[in-house]
């Protein structure tokens, strides 16, 4: 007993393999910590020196370089202090990570917090046009955010639930927009008639994309979907007789409220209800149209996830080979995911066309696909609430900081890095199980009680 105790006492303690390396007396190796912070600051200087320190400006004699080294100093200082604080606090602890910043109580009640956040977002969305201080800019911004929320939820079916990496989702967005624009301008069909047609046509193109990629996974699937999105954009750009080419399609009809147009004079919406004419009536109406479409997308997605096809999507995401061995039809599972996800993208595209009144191929570039995919990944793949929060932060936040346009992509990249380090599975990574095996637990308990365990 004594020998064992002595051996345990003589065993040297293993040093912690953290960034804030302990010193000789169990403290902090100050030299190592400062060296690490200085190296990080030098790297930041190399990255930010040209991007933030020099800017081209138009002058009467041509382009000139405008210097602003104060911003570079601030950026480098923030990196130095941030790295130093991380080394002195979080990374000093064994196994320390940024996720440890979340309080234990908040982790315990994360479900309640998520529900409260979701309820608050719904309440704000329902009352936004009538909140004190809300004007046309805020309603237009809310409409834009809800459009991307709907797009994110549509792509979430393909990427988050089915596990199919789609880099060409903007193609279905374009199909929906051009479907409505062409049907409305050529055949004089109304918005409410064209809306389901845009959904069906987008689903059809989703199936067309799904068939060639049935045997592809991972990077190969991403490359093919990226090519599909570019093919659609190039066709829209070059088929001038049908799509208008680079000139696009204009004079797209606006939706009506049960046949009432939002116009001045007799027979309009304001005249029918005895209101003073205001251009805000149409803006608010469009806001609630996209809000209803977003709610429909959410309800259908949640319902589908609880159905057998939704569980098949999630099973295929986890292990496609195991799904094949269990007899699940991978063909049907993939095609339904592509079709339904594309359909919701088509609905959002039809709304985009009627809201803008003009569309062109420039609105459907790869950057849009990357932005929608970033919303899904940052929010948490498979999480409806996470996608909504990410859309509010990325679209609404960037619009509010439009005056700092030259830093928008820099902030976007920094957000991506921080989220991947802090929350690798997204802002809301926890999801409720789609099915509980209650009967199995009950049968197992009965067998144990009968002595068969």
C-alpha positions in Angstrom: 0.0 0.0 0.0 2.9 2.3 0.9 4.8 1.5 -2.2 1.8 2.2 -4.4 1.3 5.6 -2.7 4.9 6.4 -3.1 4.9 5.5 -6.7 1.8 7.6 -7.3 3.5 10.6 -5.6 6.8 10.2 -7.6 4.9 10.1 -11.0 5.5 13.5 -12.6 2.4 15.4 -13.7 1.9 15.6 -17.5 2.1 19.1 -18.9 -1.1 20.4 -20.5 -0.9 20.5 -24.3 -2.6 23.9 -24.7 -1.7 27.1 -26.4 -1.0 28.9 -23.1 1.9 26.6 -22.1 2.5 26.3 -18.3 5.7 27.7 -16.9 8.2 25.9 -14.7 6.2 26.6 -11.5 2.8 25.7 -13.0 2.2 29.3 -14.1 2.2 30.6 -17.6 5.1 30.8 -20.0 4.9 34.5 -20.7 7.5 34.4 -23.4 5.7 31.7 -25.3 2.3 33.5 -25.0 3.7 36.8 -26.2 5.5 35.1 -29.1 2.3 33.4 -30.2 0.4 36.7 -30.0 3.1 38.6 -32.0 3.2 35.9 -34.7 -0.6 36.2 -35.0 -0.4 40.0 -35.2 2.3 39.7 -38.0 0.1 37.3 -40.0 -2.9 39.8 -39.6 -0.6 42.6 -40.8 0.3 40.7 -43.9 -3.4 39.9 -44.6 -4.9 43.3 -43.7 -2.0 45.6 -44.8 -3.1 45.8 -48.5 -6.8 45.0 -48.1 -7.5 47.7 -45.5 -4.5 50.0 -45.8 -4.7 50.8 -49.5 -7.8 51.7 -51.5 -8.2 52.8 -55.1 -10.2 56.0 -55.6 -11.4 57.7 -58.8 -9.7 61.0 -59.4 -9.7 63.5 -62.3 -6.3 62.2 -63.5 -7.2 58.5 -63.1 -7.1 56.1 -60.2 -5.1 57.0 -57.1 -4.2 55.0 -54.0 -5.7 56.3 -50.7 -3.8 55.2 -47.6 -5.4 54.5 -44.3 -2.9 52.8 -42.0 -4.9 53.6 -38.8 -7.5 50.9 -39.7 -4.7 48.4 -40.2 -3.2 49.3 -36.8 -6.6 48.8 -35.1 -7.1 45.4 -36.9 -3.7 44.1 -35.9 -4.1 45.3 -32.3 -7.5 43.5 -32.0 -5.9 40.3 -33.3 -2.9 40.6 -30.9 -5.1 41.3 -27.8 -7.6 38.6 -28.8 -5.0 36.0 -29.2 -3.3 37.0 -26.0 -6.6 36.8 -24.0 -7.4 33.3 -25.5 -3.9 32.1 -24.5 -4.3 33.5 -20.9 -7.9 32.2 -20.3 -9.6 29.6 -22.4 -6.7 27.7 -24.0 -4.8 27.7 -20.7 -7.1 25.1 -19.3 -6.6 21.4 -20.3 -9.0 20.7 -23.2 -10.1 24.3 -23.2 -12.1 25.4 -26.2 -14.2 28.4 -27.2 -17.4 26.4 -26.6 -16.6 26.5 -22.9 -17.6 30.2 -22.9 -21.3 29.0 -22.8 -22.5 28.9 -19.2 -23.6 25.6 -17.8 -27.0 26.9 -17.0 -27.5 28.0 -20.6 -26.5 24.6 -21.9 -28.9 23.0 -19.5 -31.8 25.1 -20.7 -30.8 25.3 -24.4 -34.1 23.8 -25.5 -36.1 26.5 -23.7 -33.8 29.2 -24.9 -34.2 28.0 -28.5 -38.0 28.0 -28.1 -38.0 31.5 -26.7 -35.8 32.8 -29.5 -38.1 31.2 -32.1 -41.2 32.7 -30.5 -39.6 36.1 -30.3 -38.6 35.9 -34.0 -42.2 34.9 -35.0 -43.7 37.8 -32.9 -41.3 40.3 -34.5 -42.0 39.0 -38.0 -45.8 39.2 -37.5 -45.7 42.8 -36.2 -42.8 44.3 -38.0 -44.7 46.7 -40.3 -46.6 48.2 -37.3 -43.7 48.5 -34.8 -42.8 52.0 -33.7 -40.2 53.6 -35.9 -40.6 51.0 -38.7 -40.6 52.5 -42.1 -40.4 51.4 -45.7 -36.7 50.6 -45.4 -37.3 48.2 -42.5 -40.2 46.5 -44.2 -38.2 46.1 -47.4 -35.3 44.7 -45.4 -37.6 42.3 -43.6 -39.0 41.1 -47.0 -35.4 40.5 -48.2 -34.5 38.6 -45.1 -37.6 36.4 -45.3 -36.8 35.6 -48.9 -33.4 34.2 -47.9 -35.0 32.4 -44.9 -37.3 30.6 -47.3 -34.4 29.8 -49.6 -32.3 28.6 -46.7 -35.2 26.3 -45.5 -35.6 25.0 -49.1 -31.8 24.2 -49.4 -31.9 22.8 -45.9 -34.0 19.9 -47.2 -31.3 19.0 -49.7 -28.1 19.7 -47.7 -29.2 19.5 -44.0 -31.7 16.6 -44.1 -30.6 14.5 -47.2 -26.9 15.3 -46.9 -26.5 16.2 -50.6 -24.1 19.1 -51.2 -25.8 21.4 -53.7 -23.8 24.4 -55.0 -26.2 25.2 -57.8 -29.4 26.0 -55.8 -29.7 29.4 -57.4 -30.7 27.6 -60.6 -34.1 26.7 -59.1 -34.4 30.3 -57.8 -33.9 31.5 -61.4 -36.3 28.9 -62.8 -39.1 30.1 -60.5 -38.4 33.7 -61.3 -38.4 33.3 -65.1 -41.3 30.9 -65.0 -43.5 33.5 -63.4 -42.2 36.3 -65.5 -42.7 34.5 -68.8 -46.1 33.1 -67.9 -47.3 36.5 -66.6 -46.0 38.6 -69.4 -46.8 36.2 -72.3 -50.1 34.6 -71.2 -51.3 37.4 -68.9 -51.7 35.0 -66.0 -52.0 36.3 -62.4 -49.5 35.8 -59.6 -51.6 33.3 -57.6 -52.1 31.2 -60.7 -48.4 31.2 -61.7 -47.2 30.5 -58.1 -48.1 26.8 -58.1 -46.9 26.5 -61.7 -43.5 27.9 -60.7 -43.3 25.3 -57.9 -44.1 22.5 -60.3 -41.6 23.6 -62.9 -38.9 24.0 -60.3 -39.6 20.5 -59.0 -39.3 19.2 -62.6 -35.9 20.8 -63.0 -34.9 19.4 -59.6 -35.7 15.9 -60.9 -33.7 16.7 -64.1 -30.7 17.5 -61.9 -31.3 14.5 -59.6 -31.1 11.8 -62.3 -27.5 12.4 -63.5 -26.2 12.7 -59.9 -27.8 9.5 -58.5 -24.4 7.8 -58.2 -22.4 10.8 -57.2 -21.5 11.9 -53.6 -19.3 14.5 -51.9 -17.1 16.7 -54.1 -18.2 15.1 -57.3 -21.9 16.0 -56.5 -20.9 19.5 -55.6 -19.1 20.0 -58.9 -22.0 18.7 -61.0 -24.5 20.9 -59.1 -22.2 23.9 -59.5 -22.1 23.2 -63.3 -25.9 22.9 -63.4 -26.3 26.3 -61.9 -23.9 27.9 -64.4 -25.6 26.1 -67.3 -28.9 27.6 -66.3 -27.4 31.1 -66.0 -25.6 30.9 -69.3 -28.8 29.7 -71.1 -30.8 32.6 -69.6 -28.0 35.0 -70.7 -27.7 33.7 -74.3 -31.3 32.7 -75.3 -32.3 36.2 -76.0 -35.5 35.3 -78.0 -37.0 33.5 -75.1 -35.6 35.1 -71.9 -34.6 38.5 -73.1 -30.9 37.7 -72.6 -28.8 40.3 -70.7 -31.7 42.8 -71.0 -33.9 40.6 -68.8 -37.6 40.8 -68.5 -39.4 43.9 -67.3 -43.0 45.1 -66.6 -43.7 42.0 -64.5 -47.2 42.2 -63.0 -47.7 42.7 -59.3 -49.9 40.5 -57.2 -53.4 41.6 -56.3 -55.4 41.3 -53.1 -58.4 39.2 -54.3 -58.4 41.2 -57.5 -57.8 44.6 -55.9 -54.8 46.4 -57.3 -52.7 48.7 -55.1 -53.3 51.7 -57.4 -54.6 55.2 -56.9 -58.2 56.0 -57.9 -61.4 54.1 -58.0 -61.4 50.3 -57.8 -58.1 50.1 -55.9 -57.3 48.6 -52.6 -57.4 51.9 -50.7 -60.7 53.0 -52.4 -62.4 49.7 -51.7 -61.6 49.8 -47.9 -62.1 53.6 -47.6 -58.4 54.3 -46.8 -56.1 57.1 -47.9 -53.9 55.9 -50.7 -50.3 55.0 -49.6 -47.5 53.2 -51.4 -46.9 51.4 -48.2 -50.0 49.3 -48.7 -48.3 47.3 -51.5 -45.0 47.0 -49.6 -46.8 45.7 -46.5 -48.8 43.3 -48.6 -45.7 41.9 -50.3 -44.1 41.5 -46.9 -47.0 39.3 -45.6 -47.0 37.3 -48.8 -43.4 36.2 -48.3 -44.1 35.7 -44.6 -46.9 33.3 -45.4 -44.8 31.5 -48.0 -41.9 31.2 -45.5 -44.3 29.7 -42.9 -45.7 27.2 -45.4 -42.1 26.2 -46.3 -41.3 25.7 -42.6 -44.5 23.7 -41.8 -44.0 21.4 -44.8 -40.4 20.8 -44.0 -41.1 20.0 -40.3 -44.0 17.7 -41.3 -41.9 15.9 -44.0 -39.1 15.3 -41.5 -41.5 13.3 -39.3 -42.8 11.2 -42.2 -41.1 8.1 -43.6 -39.5 10.0 -46.4 -38.0 12.5 -44.0 -36.5 9.7 -41.9 -35.2 8.2 -45.2 -33.5 11.5 -46.0 -31.7 11.6 -42.6 -30.8 7.9 -42.8 -29.2 8.5 -46.3 -27.3 11.5 -44.9 -25.8 9.3 -42.2 -24.9 6.2 -44.3 -26.1 5.7 -47.9 -24.7 2.1 -48.0 -26.6 1.1 -44.9 -29.8 2.5 -46.5 -29.3 0.4 -49.6 -28.8 -2.7 -47.4 -32.1 -2.0 -45.6 -34.0 -1.9 -48.8 -34.6 1.9 -49.0 -34.9 3.3 -52.6 -32.0 5.7 -52.9 -33.3 6.9 -56.3 -36.7 7.9 -54.8 -35.1 9.4 -51.7 -32.6 11.6 -53.7 -35.1 12.7 -56.3 -37.7 13.7 -53.7 -35.1 15.7 -51.8 -34.0 17.5 -55.0 -37.5 18.1 -56.2 -39.1 19.4 -53.0 -36.1 21.6 -52.2 -36.1 23.0 -55.7 -39.8 23.6 -55.5 -39.4 25.9 -52.6 -36.6 27.7 -54.3 -38.9 28.2 -57.3 -41.6 29.7 -55.0 -39.0 32.2 -53.7 -37.9 33.0 -57.2 -41.5 33.7 -58.3 -41.9 36.1 -55.4 -38.6 37.8 -56.2 -39.8 38.4 -59.7 -43.1 40.0 -58.7 -41.4 42.1 -56.0 -38.7 43.5 -58.2 -40.8 43.9 -61.4 -37.6 43.1 -63.4 -35.3 40.2 -63.5 -32.0 39.4 -65.4 -29.4 36.7 -65.3 -27.2 39.0 -63.1 -29.4 38.3 -60.2 -28.7 34.5 -60.2 -25.0 34.1 -60.0 -22.9 31.6 -58.1 -22.5 34.1 -55.3 -26.2 33.7 -54.5 -25.8 29.9 -54.2 -22.7 30.4 -51.9 -24.6 32.8 -49.7 -27.6 30.5 -49.3 -25.4 27.6 -48.5 -23.4 29.7 -46.0 -26.7 30.5 -44.3 -27.6 26.8 -44.0 -24.1 25.8 -42.8 -23.7 28.7 -40.3 -27.2 28.2 -38.9 -26.8 24.5 -38.5 -27.6 21.9 -41.1 -31.0 20.5 -40.4 -32.0 23.2 -38.0 -34.9 25.4 -39.0 -34.3 28.0 -36.2 -30.6 28.1 -36.9 -31.1 28.9 -40.6 -33.6 31.7 -39.7 -31.1 33.2 -37.2 -28.2 33.0 -39.7 -30.3 34.7 -42.4 -31.3 37.5 -40.1 -27.6 38.0 -39.1 -26.0 37.7 -42.5 -28.6 39.5 -44.6 -30.0 42.0 -42.1 -26.7 42.7 -40.4 -24.8 43.3 -43.7 -27.6 45.6 -44.9 -27.3 47.7 -41.8 -23.5 48.0 -42.3 -23.7 48.8 -46.0 -21.6 51.9 -45.5 -18.7 49.6 -44.6 -19.0 47.9 -48.0 -15.3 47.3 -48.4 -15.2 45.2 -45.2 -18.3 43.1 -45.8 -16.5 40.1 -47.3 -13.8 40.4 -44.7 -16.4 40.2 -41.9 -18.1 37.4 -43.8 -14.9 35.4 -43.9 -14.2 36.1 -40.2 -17.7 35.0 -39.2 -17.2 31.7 -41.2 -13.9 31.0 -39.4 -15.3 31.8 -35.9 -18.4 29.7 -36.4 -16.3 26.7 -37.7 -14.0 27.0 -34.6 -16.7 27.8 -32.0 -19.7 25.8 -33.4 -18.5 23.4 -36.1 -22.0 22.1 -36.6 -23.6 25.5 -36.8 -25.2 28.0 -34.4 -28.0 25.5 -33.5 -26.4 22.1 -33.8 -28.9 20.2 -31.5 -32.0 18.9 -33.2 -34.9 17.0 -31.7 -35.1 13.3 -32.9 -37.6 12.8 -35.6 -38.8 9.5 -34.0 -38.6 8.0 -30.5 -38.3 4.2 -30.0 -40.6 4.1 -27.0 -42.1 0.7 -27.8 -38.6 -0.8 -28.1 -37.7 0.5 -24.7 -40.9 -0.9 -23.2 -40.3 -4.4 -24.7 -36.8 -4.4 -23.4 -37.9 -3.5 -19.9 -40.6 -6.2 -19.9 -38.0 -8.8 -20.9 -35.6 -7.8 -18.1 -38.5 -7.9 -15.6 -39.4 -11.5 -16.7 -35.8 -12.7 -16.3 -34.9 -12.8 -20.0 -32.4 -10.0 -19.9 
